Amino acid sequence: MLEPWITPSLFEGGSAVDEYTFTRNLGKAAAQNRLNAHWSSWVTQADFTEMAKFGLNHVRIPVGYWALAPLPEDPYVQGQLPFLDQAIQWARAAGLKVMLDLHGAPLSQNGFDNSGQYGNIGWGKGDSLKQTINAIRALAERYASQSDVVTSIQLLNEPANWGVDVGTIKQFYYDGWGTVRDSSYDIAVVMHDAFLGPQYWNGFANTDSGLNNVILDTHIYQIFSPAEVAQKPCTHVQTACAYGPKLASTDKWTIVGEFTGAQTDCAKWLNGFGKGARYDGTFPGSSWNGDCQTKYQGTVDGLLQVDKTNLEYYMEAQLDAFEAHTGWVFWSWKTESAPEWHFQNLTRAGLIPQPLDSRKHPGQCQTSACMIPGN
């Protein structure tokens, strides 16, 4: 799955805003060549080896429906599955597990570029639900025999409750669970909270409902509103800590399937191709809070020392809070130029603890006092 902020080099100099327009604008042959080169080089076996070295145990891999059940009218190219097969082999060799995540659905489940198609939310209309189930069936059938590595399948990433009726999402989750179960009783089924919060889903798809082996996924960011990016570092820490009890009070396995070290939305094109940031007031409807400086584009080593310090405290608080239930998945393992989102380099730089359960700043979620120097 392409996202402009993760690999901006693939989008620079063009007008594409997502994978849909990337392949449509280039044409299938050129898009196939560029994507093959990207897929074969962006993540390698060495990455999986390093993930295991850092103490990680799962890799969440996003896949678009078009890789599994392409539609004749779509511009997308295929060819992803051999690389996915290879990734699973690398995970097995490294002692890692894999969560397969259907990240993009027909007509877009959220209107974000991370769905494959930026713009309107059309998922739920026409045959899109049936087509999504077809993709899940293909995913489950392909990897049912590899449950020693593929522990879970996420039915859909971030369906938007404001664009799709929640009843439709719930019925899709029931149908998707059954589709996975047609192929495997061993693979867990992951359901995103549709931005409603994990506690909303208490009572749904638990053991009493007849559904087993279900994981709830919630994504926790503090950067996608003007009020959030205006928060001080200590408030970010306190907000993170407050999620611990909320996660602990859910009635099924619950993970934070995405979070970040960033306290701003400064990363280049994070809000969409060509769009600015709320933090520095360059995003429509926002006002200036500070300079994005080295957070817009650069390296972890190039971050200002104050930003490194704030990130270190914030990361440890999030790890403490998000381990209140089943665990977490950082987004993302690596980026081309967004340093606060680059788990690999943040860890290499000592800003994410090693081992992961060690703490330079223990007890942040057990005190109301701010522990960050100067804040």
Secondary structure, 3 states (H helix, E strand, C coil): CCCCCCCHHHCCCCCCCCHHHHHHHHCHHHHHHHHHHHHCCCCCHHHHHHHHHCCCCEEEEEEEHHHCCCCCCCCCCCCCHHHHHHHHHHHHHHCCEEEEEEEECCCCCCCCHHHCCCCCCCCCCCCHHHHHHHHHHHHHHHHHHHCCCEEEEECCCCCCCCCCCHHHHHHHHHHHHHHHHHHCCCCEEEEECCCCCHHHHCCCCCHHHCCCCEEEEEECCCCCCHHHHCCCHHHHHHHHHHHHHHHHCCCCEEEEEECCCCCCCCCCCCCCCCCCCCCECCCCCCCECCCCHHHHCCCCCCCCHHHHHHHHHHHHHHHHHHCCCCEECCCCCCCCCCHHHCHHHHHHCCCCCCCCCCCCCCCHHHCCCCCCCCC
